[in-house]
Amino acid sequence: MSRKKNPPSRARSGQRENTPGGPPNGYSVGYKKPPVASRFKSGTSGYPQGRKKGSKNLKTLIKQAMIATISIQEGSTSRRVSKIEAVVMRQLQSALKGNERSAMAAIKMAMLVGLLDDADKTAGEAAALSAADEQIIEQLMARHRKARRR
């Protein structure tokens, strides 16, 4: 005689059957299913002492300060540029007037962004440095090294 297989019970599959005193709408409390009353309320944080919405970290504050625009005079006209652009322009103006520290800072900036790479890398670019320019840069670098040793 063959046995009839009983359909799987919900109680065996990890779910409880609805009982008259049980949870509403078929929701059963268990693993990863907390009681409705003890869950986090929607719209409130699980860590209320934590960072407030809209607060900014140091990197964001510095970035916003650097990209803020200011008005500068160029001859008889004025134009608006970012603060970081104004700093670079002022550094270059000071370097052109003969300030060696500004010149070294300008050269370091150019090296950081890759403007002073080897000539074979910049052969296709029109802004490649001439031999005289490279000699001037080497002299400045030598003076700077000598000044640092003192």
NORGI-V668594 format. One record per residue. N is the residue number from 1. RES is the residue in one small letter. SS is DSSP state (H for helix, E for strand, - for the rest). PSI is psi in whole degrees, -180 to 180 (999 if undefined). Layout:
((N,RES,SS,PSI) (N,RES,SS,PSI))
This chain:
((1,m,-,139) (2,s,-,144) (3,r,-,143) (4,k,-,135) (5,k,-,133) (6,n,-,143) (7,p,-,148) (8,p,-,138) (9,s,-,147) (10,r,-,-31) (11,a,-,-32) (12,r,-,-27) (13,s,-,6) (14,g,-,-5) (15,q,-,145) (16,r,-,148) (17,e,-,152) (18,n,-,128) (19,t,-,160) (20,p,-,-35) (21,g,-,9) (22,g,-,-170) (23,p,-,151) (24,p,H,153) (25,n,H,31) (26,g,H,10) (27,y,-,126) (28,s,-,138) (29,v,-,136) (30,g,E,-152) (31,y,-,124) (32,k,-,21) (33,k,E,82) (34,p,-,161) (35,p,-,146) (36,v,H,-38) (37,a,H,-26) (38,s,H,7) (39,r,-,162) (40,f,-,139) (41,k,-,142) (42,s,-,139) (43,g,-,-5) (44,t,-,151) (45,s,-,152) (46,g,-,-15) (47,y,-,82) (48,p,-,-20) (49,q,-,-3) (50,g,-,-167) (51,r,-,133) (52,k,-,150) (53,k,-,139) (54,g,-,-9) (55,s,-,150) (56,k,-,148) (57,n,-,175) (58,l,H,-41) (59,k,H,-42) (60,t,H,-42) (61,l,H,-44) (62,i,H,-43) (63,k,H,-44) (64,q,H,-39) (65,a,H,-38) (66,m,H,-32) (67,i,H,-2) (68,a,-,145) (69,t,E,149) (70,i,E,163) (71,s,E,132) (72,i,E,154) (73,q,E,129) (74,e,E,100) (75,g,-,-121) (76,s,-,-4) (77,t,E,157) (78,s,E,149) (79,r,E,161) (80,r,E,128) (81,v,E,164) (82,s,E,158) (83,k,H,-38) (84,i,H,-37) (85,e,H,-39) (86,a,H,-38) (87,v,H,-44) (88,v,H,-43) (89,m,H,-43) (90,r,H,-38) (91,q,H,-44) (92,l,H,-40) (93,q,H,-43) (94,s,H,-39) (95,a,H,-39) (96,l,H,-24) (97,k,-,-8) (98,g,-,5) (99,n,-,115) (100,e,H,-37) (101,r,H,-42) (102,s,H,-37) (103,a,H,-43) (104,m,H,-39) (105,a,H,-40) (106,a,H,-40) (107,i,H,-42) (108,k,H,-40) (109,m,H,-44) (110,a,H,-38) (111,m,H,-39) (112,l,H,-38) (113,v,-,-1) (114,g,-,19) (115,l,-,-21) (116,l,-,30) (117,d,-,174) (118,d,-,153) (119,a,-,-32) (120,d,-,-29) (121,k,-,-34) (122,t,-,18) (123,a,-,-34) (124,g,-,-13) (125,e,-,149) (126,a,-,-17) (127,a,-,27) (128,a,-,147) (129,l,-,144) (130,s,-,171) (131,a,H,-36) (132,a,H,-41) (133,d,H,-42) (134,e,H,-37) (135,q,H,-41) (136,i,H,-42) (137,i,H,-42) (138,e,H,-40) (139,q,H,-43) (140,l,H,-43) (141,m,H,-40) (142,a,H,-43) (143,r,H,-40) (144,h,H,-44) (145,r,H,-41) (146,k,H,-39) (147,a,H,-34) (148,r,H,-28) (149,r,H,-26) (150,r,-,999))
